Amino acid sequence: MIEKAILSILSEDKDEIFIPCLNKAQQESIRTQAYYLRKKLAGKYVDEIGIIKVNEEDQLFIRIYKKIDTVLYERDKNTGKLVPVQKISELDQLKESMRKDGISEEEINKYFKGEEVI
């Protein structure tokens, strides 16, 4: 039952599945089993599947679901408002590292254009 739920989430058949539990002990047991199975079945996709305990209308469940990408926010220095954090590409990270190492913008541009840098 738990394995089928995880495989359904991985195959994108479902976004979430609820497994009913009779009591808190069973809920904890199923949650623990789900963690082990997720690690075994999901491989590199283990971080894309969430497992939580849920109490819905006085019924206990384990919810197995596909995680949605979380957007991170930072405070804008000019406006003071929260804005989404911009993802930085590997190339931009490398350029920023080169700037911190004291390499001029001209040398960085030449390097990435394939020109000889002295």
C-alpha positions in Angstrom: 0.0 0.0 0.0 2.7 2.5 0.9 4.9 1.4 -2.0 2.0 1.8 -4.4 1.4 5.3 -3.1 5.1 6.4 -3.5 5.3 4.9 -7.0 2.1 6.7 -8.0 3.6 10.0 -6.9 6.9 9.3 -8.7 5.1 8.3 -11.9 3.1 11.6 -11.7 -0.2 9.8 -11.7 -1.1 11.6 -8.5 0.0 14.8 -6.7 -1.0 13.5 -3.2 -2.3 10.3 -1.6 -3.7 9.9 1.9 -3.3 6.6 3.8 -5.8 6.2 6.6 -4.6 5.2 10.1 -6.6 3.6 13.0 -4.6 5.3 15.7 -1.5 7.4 16.4 0.7 4.4 16.9 -0.2 3.1 13.4 0.2 6.5 12.0 3.7 6.7 13.3 4.5 3.2 12.1 3.2 3.9 8.5 5.1 7.2 8.4 8.4 5.5 9.4 7.8 2.8 6.8 7.1 5.4 4.2 10.4 7.2 4.9 12.3 4.0 4.4 10.4 3.1 1.2 10.8 6.6 -0.1 14.6 6.4 0.3 14.7 2.9 -1.4 12.3 3.7 -4.3 12.8 7.3 -5.1 16.6 7.4 -5.5 17.7 10.8 -6.7 14.1 12.0 -6.5 13.8 11.5 -2.7 13.6 15.2 -2.1 10.6 15.6 -4.4 8.4 13.5 -2.2 7.0 14.7 1.1 5.6 12.6 3.9 3.6 14.1 6.8 1.1 13.1 9.5 -2.4 14.7 8.9 -5.5 14.9 11.1 -8.5 15.6 8.9 -12.0 15.8 10.4 -10.8 13.7 13.4 -9.4 11.0 11.1 -5.7 10.2 11.1 -3.8 9.9 7.8 -0.3 9.9 6.3 -0.1 12.3 3.4 2.4 11.3 0.7 2.7 14.2 -1.8 4.8 15.7 -4.6 6.7 18.7 -3.3 6.2 21.9 -5.2 9.3 24.1 -5.8 9.6 26.6 -2.9 10.2 30.2 -3.9 12.7 31.9 -1.6 12.4 35.6 -0.9 14.8 38.4 0.2 14.3 42.0 1.2 15.0 44.5 -1.6 17.6 47.0 -0.5 16.0 49.9 -2.3 12.3 49.4 -1.5 12.4 47.3 1.6 9.8 44.9 0.1 10.1 41.1 -0.1 11.0 39.9 -3.7 11.7 36.5 -5.0 15.4 35.5 -4.9 16.9 35.3 -8.4 18.6 32.0 -9.2 22.2 32.5 -10.1 23.7 30.4 -12.9 26.9 28.5 -12.5 28.5 30.9 -15.0 27.5 34.0 -13.0 28.7 32.3 -9.7 32.1 31.7 -11.4 32.3 35.3 -12.6 31.4 36.6 -9.1 34.1 34.4 -7.6 36.6 35.8 -10.1 35.6 39.4 -9.2 36.1 38.6 -5.5 39.6 37.2 -6.4 40.5 40.7 -7.8 40.2 39.8 -11.5 39.1 42.8 -13.6 35.9 42.8 -15.6 37.9 43.2 -18.8 40.0 40.1 -18.0 36.9 38.1 -17.1 35.2 39.0 -20.4 38.4 38.1 -22.3 38.6 34.8 -20.5 35.0 33.8 -21.4 35.4 35.0 -25.0 38.4 32.6 -25.3 40.9 35.5 -25.7 44.4 35.3 -24.2 44.6 36.8 -20.8 48.0 37.9 -19.6 
